[in-house]
């Protein structure tokens, strides 16, 4: 963020870990979709964000993708995937998956599994991460 913007100017906001290759690919994929210019995508490593949004936990923002909608409602993890599926016309044809409990479970399972694998990769390469993230997540179906 080159100039300080207000909370309202930043909404909707997607926070992602810029040091995570999976997160960067997710962000780049979103940027290719029509309508993505309406969402501010900012690194969760930017300390200015936590001054504007003190209710956010910086460590949690590095663990799970976060999305704050226009009203200030905060979503994280698999909820973000569900919200974005509904927002983008290019992927809205898949939004029907969210209408069933099986579809919602599939989204949650996919997100939990990719988050777990991302953390495992980080743990191998980052001694600081090992101290913070040692428990295995529950992979719900």
N, C-alpha and C positions, 0 to 999 in steps of 0.2 A: 504494500500500500504506500504509494508515494506521498499522498496528502492524507491527513486525518479525515476520515469520514464518520458520519454519525451512524448509530446502530441502524436507523431506518434506511439510510442510503445503502447499507450493505445487505439488506434483506431482499430476497431470499439468499441464504449463504450456505455454501457447501465447504466444510473443512475436511482436509485430507492431509495425509503425511507425505510431504514432498520427497522424503528420503526412501520411501517404499516404492519399488518399481511397479508392483501391482496397483497401488493407489494412483500412481502417475498414469498408468495405462487406462484405468477407470476414468480418470479426469479427462484424458485426451479423447477417449471414446465419447464421453458426454459432450465435449466441445464440438464434435463433428455433427451433432444432432441439431436440427432446427429448433430454435427456442432456447438453446443453452446460453445465449447471450443475456438472458433475463436472470441468470443465476450467477452470483459472485462466487468464484471458486478461489479459496485462499488457503494457504498452508497453515496447518495447525501448529506449525513451529514459529509462526509470527506472533511475538509477544503482545503486539498492539491489540490483537483480537481479544485477549483476556482482560484488557483494560476496559474495552467496550462491552464485553459479555462476561462479567465476573462470576456469573452462575455456572460457567463452563469449567470443567476440570481439565487442565492442560494434558495431564497424563492419559486420561480417558480419551481425549480427542486424538491422541496418537495411536490408541489401541483400536478404536472404532471410528469409522467415518461418521460425521455429524452433519445434519442438515437443519437449518433454522428457517422456517417458512415466513411468509410476509407478516403474519400475526405475532411472530416471536416464539411460536411453538418449536421445541427442540425434539428432533428425532435422531436416533443413532442406530448403527448396525443395520440389521435386516430391514428395519422400518424405513430406512433411507432408500433402500432398493425399491421397496413397495411404493413409496411416495414418488420416486422418479419415474417408475414404470407408468404411473398414471399421468404424469406431467408432460411427457414427451410424445407428440403425435407419432413419431417414427416407431416407437415401441409400444404404443397404446394398444396395438392389436394383440399384445401378450398380456394386457392388464386383466383379462378375464381369468387368468390363472389365480389372481388374488381373491376372486370371488368364492373360491372353495377353500376349505381348511387344508386339503391336500396341497393345493398350490401355495398357500401361505407357509405351510410346513416346508415345502421344497425350497422356497426363497430363503427361509430362516436357516435351513440346513446348509444350503450353498454358501450363504454368508458366513455362518459359523465355521464351516470347514476351511474356506479360504482365509479367514482371519486366523485360525489356528495354524495353518501352514505358513502364513506370512510371519507370525510370531516365532514359529520354530526356526525359520530361516534367519530372522533377526537375532535370535538367541545364539545361534552358531557364530555370528560375526560381531556381536556387540556385548562386551562384558557388562556394561551398564544396564542393558536390557535384561540380562539374566537375573539381576537383582530385583528388578521391578516385576517381571512377568514369569513366574515359575509355576503357576497352577494351570492345569489343563482345563479348557472350557468344556462345558456340557454341550454336546452336539445333539440338539433336539431334532426330531423328525416330525 
